[in-house]
Amino acid sequence: MINTSRRSLLTALAASAASVPLTGLATAPARAAGSAVSVQPFAAPAGPASACFSVTMPPLDASYFTSVTLSTPLTPAVLPGTPARTEVTSGGRRVALLTHGARTVVLPGPQRTFSENKRPFADDFRRTLPDVSLPTAERQYWGTSPGGGSWSTLGPAGTDYSVVPGTGVIALTTENASRHASLRDDEITDVDVRSVAGFDKVPTGQACSYALSFGYQDTHNNYRARLSFLTTGAVELRVEKEVADTVTQLTSALTLATGVPAGTEWTIRVRREGPRIQVKAWRSTSAEPSAWAVDVSDSTFTKGRVGLRALANTGCTNLPVKLSVSRFQVDAANWNVPPSVTHGDWVRVLPRPFDGTWTDEVERSIRGWAGSTAPDVLAYAAMFLGGAPAVTAGAGPAQGKQVLGEAGYGYLNPQGYRYEGADFHEYMGIGWTFDDGAYTGPSSKQVGNLDCSGYTRMVYGYHMGVPLAAGEDTSGLRIPRKSRDMADYSPGVRVDRTNGTNPPAATQLQPGDLVLFNADSGDDSTTATVDHVGIYLGEDAAGKRRFLSSRKTVNGPTMADLGGASLLDGTGTYARTLHTVHRL
């Protein structure tokens, strides 16, 4: 009999937690430039902490201090199905599941909950749009907000919207026509959001206004904190809701200033928590007021987008008037139902593929993992999500470099879209010599970034020890650099693949599997080939299969739904375009 104390395992985990913390993590609250008021995070609806992500286990109880006992001998048995798998039991209960030809092993352990919430972000419009080299139908007018999602612009004409470096522009070319720019993230509930903008003219004839929208359903249904710029140079604040085109004032108008010249930037800040709505606005060159100008409650719209709305009233005579937006940022927010996955599966990696033969060496590995809470594949994968703290290597080729912590996807091109190309060693800011002698240098622009395949290679290659290739590598012994090559040449075994028409059913899918997609996401090119890869996490609270991957729109690894649901079920992009499931 082998008797491994949970107390000793927890002691070891506590010792390692100093270098690899995995629970209860939160980022420092974001601030606007020049802000004098700190931003308090919201209580997260999905867990005990307001971290952007968390990996939590139930509170300690007596079961943690009960011995983990494995019988002698362990009992292996081959299960039916393809690929072949060996189930290992002790006293009639499963203690490991091995796949013939693969190194990954799934073992039972303490139940964990993986969750992710809305990341703070800021958009200062460092791009140039539209790209006039594209056909008109394909042009993006405000593009993508770094980490905040893509902008939707709705109004009389697409040409009313543009971006020059440092400024998002809304041109009021016609009177009495609302122009809306909103971020495609419909699930935001609590939010602390602000915008900085100003008009290039003092209006004549009638007023112009700019508003910060929240709880936005569509152009006919939303909340907004609106600044009216009057012909006299006065600025008034109104907080209102629009329901089916009927506007209701939630407070009376407040005059904030008089004699305001053209070109003066104003900041609007909204903090909404449950039904409570707090609003303030001020000249952006001044310090932020400590008090809220408006504090009301309304629960008409419980969730919705954030964005901007601009309007020239009927009778405005000096059109066009341009609204120039220099910054839009979300300092704290919750999604309505943050994604969460709870299960007791832990994914470990053998030193070499399991060939189906039960040996003393394999048995020693299984016994050594019994009850262990040392970081596994899923724990390492979670340590690159939003809010994960930086962890520095103490030894090895990356000594002194960051090897864990929140990752981006890539740096921005002139149109504000993210370049792919950030591999695991570029995240660390070092060059790398691969097993075959090939050397790839670092990229100063990609430090802290991981594209989808780079993220997979960081987890399985750098942290879990699966051999890596510098490029394509058709040997099947090393993980290739690109997702399209991973689908065909990764070590391990194929679990399932599309029939060319439908996504694979993947009935043997298990946590840790690679999920590869023909999503035409631009990670390679718009061709009929695999172009995205992720790591399967497990079923979420709604029973849907959810995965982790690094994505451009989110700007880094995510298990959430910004820019497309991270789900293998339903009708979303990734559910429809799942191409291959592979087990390393």
N, C-alpha and C positions, 0 to 999 in steps of 0.2 A: 504494500500500500504506500502511495505517496501522498503526503499531507502538506499542503501549502497554505499557510495562514493568510487570510485576507488582511489581517492587521499589518503583517510585514509588507504585503503588496501595497497597501495604502500608504505606508511609511515611505516606500520607495517612490511612489507617485508624488507624494508631497515634496520629496527631495528634488525630483525632476521638474516640478512645477515652477521652481524659481527660474528655470531657463526656458520652459515651454508651458506657459499658462494656457489653460484651455476653457476656463469658465468665468462667467461674471465679468466680461470685459466691456469697457466703454471708452469711446474716444473723448477727448476734451471738446467741450462745446465750441462750435464755430463762432467767429465774430466778423462783422463787417469792418472794413478798413475805417479806422477812426472811431469805432463804436466805444461808448463809455459804459454800456450796459451789457452785462454778460447774458448769455442765452442758456436758460435751464432746459435740460432734456425732459422729455415727457416720460411718464411711466409706460413701459412697453406692455401692450396688451397680451403678448405671447409668452411672457416670462417674468421672472423676478427682477430683472435688471433692464436698464434702458440702453444696453449696448446695441450696436447695429446687428451684431450676431451673437449667439451664445451656444455653447455646448454644455448642457447641464445633466446631472444625474440626481436621482432622488436623494433626500436627506439621509444621512447615516442612520442606520438602525441595527438591530441585533444581527440581521442577515449578513452584514458586511464583516462581522467578526466570527462567522461560522466557517469552519474549515472547508476548503475546496478539496474534495477527496475523489481521486480517480482509482478505479479498481485495477487490479492486475490479473490478467492482461487486459488491455483495451480491445474492443471488438470491432474490426473493420468489416464492412459489407458493401459490395458494389450495387449501386442503385440502377434501375432501368432508365433508359433515355440516352439522348445524345446532346452534348458530350458525356462520356462516362464519368461518373462521380463515385467516390467512396465515402460512405458515412461511417464515422467512428463514434461508437457509443461506450458509455461506462455506466454499468448498473441499469441499462435500458434507456438511458437518456443520451441525446446527441451531445458530443463534446467537440466535434469538428466535422467540416464538410470539405473534402478535397476534390479537385477536378483533375482528371488524368491529362497530363500535358501542360498543366498550368502551375504557377507558383503561389497564387493567392489561395488562402484558406479562410473560410468563414467559421468563427467560433462563437458560442454563446458567452455573454458577459453581462455586467450590470447594464440595465436599460439606460439609454441616453436620449436626450431630445436636442436635435439640431434646429435652430431657428434663425431667421434673418429678418431685419426690419429696414425701413427706409434709411438710406445714407444721406447725410448732409451733402450739399453741393453748391457750387457757385458758378454762374455763367457770366464772364466778362466780355463775351463776344469777340474773341481773338480769332477771327476768321473773315473770309470774304465770300459773300453769297449774294445773288445766285451765281452758279457757275454757268456763264453764258455759252460755254462750249457744248453744253448738253442741249438736247432737244427741249423745247419749252415744256412739254408734258413731263419731263423727268427732272426738272429743276426744283431744288429745295431753296426756300427763301430765307428761312432762319436756321435750317439745319438741325444739328443736335447739340443740346446743352451738355457740357462735359459731366458725365455721371448722373445727369438728371432726366434723361430721356430725350426724345426728338420733339421738336416744336411743330405744332399745327397752326397754320395761319389762315384765318377765315375773314373775308371781307370782300369788298366790291371787286378787287383785282389782285392777283398775285404780285403784280409789279408795285403795289403799295408797300411791300415788305422787302427789306434788304439788310445786309450786314456789311459794314466796313470795319476794319480792325479796331476794336474797342467800343463799337456802337451797333446796337440793333435799331433799325430805323423803321418807323411806321409813318407813312406819308398820308396825311388827311387831304385827299384831293377832291373829295365831294363832301357836302354837308349832310347831316342827319343819316349817317351810315356808320354803324359800329364796326370796328375792326378789332378782331380778337387774335391773340397769340397765346396758346396754351400748351403745356407740356403733357404729352400722352402718357399720363399715369393717373388712372381714374380711381385708384383705391386709397388715396390719401385722406385720412381723417384729421387727427390732431396735426397742427402744423405751425411752425414759426417761420415766416417767410417775409422777405423784404425786396423792394425794387428801388432802383435809382434811375431817374429819368427827368427830362426837361424838354419844353417846346422851344423852337427856334424863333418864335414870334409871340408878341402879345396879341391876342386875337382882336379883330375889329368886328363890329356889328353884333356878334354873339360869342358866347364862351366856347372854349375847348376844354376837354377833360381827359385825364388819364387815370386809370384805375388798376388796382391790384386785385385780381379775381381769385376766389378760392371757393371750394365746394362746387366747382364748375361742372355742370352736367352737359350743357350745350350753350349755344348763343342765346337761348331763350330762358335758361334756368341757371342761375348762379348767384353767389354773393359777390360783392365788390366793395372795396374801400376806395372812394373816388375823390380825386382832387379836381375841382373846377377852377380854371384859370380865366378870370373875368376880364372884360375889356378895360377895366380900370386898373388892372395890375394886381387886384386882390386875388387871394387863393383861399378857397373854401373846401372843407373836408366833409364828405357825406359817407355814411355807411348804409348800404341798401341791399335788398335782395330782389331778384327778378324771377317771377314764377309765371311761366306761360306768357311771357311778354308784358306782364303786369309788374311794375316796379313799386316796391314798398320801402319807405325810408325807415331804417331801424333807429335812427337818431335824427335830431334836427341838425341843420348845417352849422358848422363851426368856422368862423373866419380865422385863419391862421396867420395871414400877413397881408399887407397892402403895399402897393407900389413896387411889385416884384418885376424886375426887368426880364426881357427875353433871354433865353439861354440859361436861366437859373435851374440847377438840378434840385429835385425834391425826392426825399426818401419816404416811402410808405412802408410801414411794418405792420403785419397782422399776426397775432398769436391766437390760435383757435384751439381750445381744449374741451372736448365734448360740445355742449351747446354754448359755452362761453366764448365770446368774440371780443378781443381787445385790439384796439387800433391806435396808432399814433403816426404822425407825419411831420417832417421838418426839413428845412433847407439842408442839403447834404453837406454844405461847408460848415454847418454848426454842429455842436455836440448833440447827441441823441437825448431827447427829454427823458427824465427818469419816470415820469408819470404817463399813464395811458390817457389819451384824449377821449377815447370811447371805450366803454365796458358794458356790453349788452349780452343777452342770451337769445338764441334762436336755434331750433333744431330741424328746420325744413329740409336741409340737405346734410345728410350725415357723412358723406364722403364726396370726393370729386377732385378734379384737377386744380392746379394753380396756374396763373398766367397773368396776362395784361389785356386791357381793353382801352381803346382810344376812340374819341368822338369829337367831331365838330358840330355844334348845334346848328339847327336851321337858322340861317341868317348870318352866319359867319362869312365875312366878305373878303378876307385876305388869304384865302386858300391858294396854293397848298401851304399847310402848316405841318412841320415835321416834328414827331416825337422821337427823341434820341434816348435810348435806354443803354446805360453804361454798365449796369450790373443787375443781376437777378439771382437771389440765393435763398436756399432753404437751410436754415440753421438746425432745425430739429423737426421730426415728423414721425408719424406712425402710419403704417398701412392698416386698412380695416381688418384684415385677417392675415397677419404675417405668416408666411409659410413655415411649417414646422414638421419635422420627421422624428418619430419616436420608435425605437426598437432596441433590442439587445444584441444585435449582430456586430461583431468586431472583425475586421479584415486584416489578416497578417500575411506575410510573404515568406515562403520557404527559400532557403539558399539556392535551390535549383528546382526545376519542374518536377512534379510528382509523376512518376511513370506508371502508377497503378500498383506498384509493389510495396507492401507494408514492411518497413524495415525498422530496426532499432533507432536509426538516426531520425526517421520521421516521427516515431513515437516520442523520442526525447523532445522534439520540437513542440509537439502537441501538449505534452505534459508541462513543458516550460511556460506555455501560453495560458494554461488553465487558470482562469480567474484573474489574469493580468489586466491591469488598467493602464499599462504603459501606452503612450500614443500609438495609434494604428494608422492605417491608410486614411480612414475617414476623419480622424482627428487632425492629421497633417493637412488634409484637403481643406478643412474648415478654417485652418489657421492663416488663410489668405483672403478670407472674406472681409467685408467692410468693418472697420473697427478693431481688427486683430492687432495686437501689439507687436512691435518689432522685437525680434529675437536674433542675437548675433552669435555666430559660430565661435566657439572657444578654441577649436583646433581644426586641423585638416586644411585642404586647399582653399577653403573659404574663410579661414581664420580672420576674425575681426570684421567680417562682412555680414550683412543681414541675410538670414536664410529662412525666416518666417516673418509674417506680418502682412497687413493689408496690401494687396497688389493692385496696380492699375492694369490696363490692357496694352496701351501703347501711346506714344506721343501723337500730337495732332498734325494733320497736313493743313495747307492754307485754307481749305474749305471747312476745317473743323472736324474732319473725320479721322479716326484713329488708324495709324499704320499697324498692321500685324508684323510679326518678326521678332518679338521679345521672347527669347528662350530662357531656360532656367538660369544659366550662368550670367545672362545679361541682367536679370533681376538682381543678382548679387554684385554686378559690376566688375566681373572678372572674365578673363579668357578661360578656355577649357580645352584640354587635350583628351581626346576620346580613345577608347581601347585600341582602335586601329591606327593610332598615331595622328589622325587628323586633328588640326587645331582650329578653333574658332575664337576670334578675338572678342573683346567686350564692346559694348556700345554705350557711350556716355548718355545718349538720349533715352535709353531703355532701362536704366537703373530703376528698380522697383516695379517693373512691368512684367507681365506674363500673358502671352496670347494663349489661345485655347490649347494648342499642343504643347506650348512651353509650360503651362500650368500642369498638364498631365505628366510631363517629363519631370518637373520639379518634385511632384508628389511621389511618383513611382520610381523615378530614376535616382535623383539626388538623395531623397530621404529614405526610400525603401530598398534601394540597391539593385533595381532591375537594370541591366546593361542598356546603354544609350548609344545611338548612332549619331554621327555628325550630320548626315543627310538622309538620303532615301533608304539605302541598305535593304536588300532583298533577301538577306540570309535567314531571317526569322529568329535571329538570336538577340537582337537589340531593338529598342523602341525607336522607330524612325522619327525624323524631325517634324514632318508634316502629317496632318490628319489623314489626307488621302492615301498616304503610304502606310500609316498605322492600320488602316482598314484591311490591308492585304498582307503586310509583312511584319506585324508585331509578333513578338514571342508569345507563346501560349496557345489558346484554342479559340476557334470561332464558335460562338453560342448560337447565333442566328443571323440571317441576312434577308433583305427585301427580295421579293420575287420579281421586282421590276415594276410592280404596280402598287402593291400595298406594303406598308411598313411591317417588319417582322413581328410576330406575336411575342417572341422572346419569353416563352413560358418558363424557362430555366434562369431567367434574369436574377442576379443576386447582387447585394451591395458590393461595390468595388469594381464591377464590370465597366469596361469602356463602352460608351454609347456614341456612335458616330453617325453624322447626319449629312445628307445632301440638301442643305438648306439654302444654297446659293447666297450665303451670308457675306460673301466678299472676302472670306479668309484666304481663299486662293484666287478664284476668278469665277465668273458666272458661267459655269459649265456643269455638265451632268456628272459630277464627281463628288465624293465626300469632301466636305469643306469645314467641318466643325466636329469637335470631340469633347466629351464630358465624362464624368465619373458618376455612375449610378449610386444614389444615396439611399433610397428606400421609399416606402409609401408614406405620404403626408397624412395630416389629420383628416383629410377628406377621402382617403383611400386611393389617391392618385400617385402614380410612380413619378418621383422627382429626382432630378440629377443636378450635379454641380458642374459649372463650366465657366471659363473666362470669356466675357462678351464685350463687344465694343461699346454698345449703348450704355451699359451699366458702368463701363470703365473698370473691368476686372472680374474676378471670380464671383459667382453668385449661385444661389439655389432658388432665386426669386423670379419675378415675372416681368420686370422692367425691360421693354424691348422684345417681348415674346415670352410666353409661359415656359418655365423650366420643367415641363411635364411631358411624359411619354403617352399620356392618355388624352382624348378629346380631339379637337379640331385645330389646335394651334400649330404654328410653323414646325416646331420640333416633333410634335406627335405625328404629323403628316409626313415628315421627311426623315424619320429614323431609317437608317440604311443598314447598319451592321452593329451587332453586339459582340464584343470580344473580351475574353478573360485572360489576363496576363499570368 
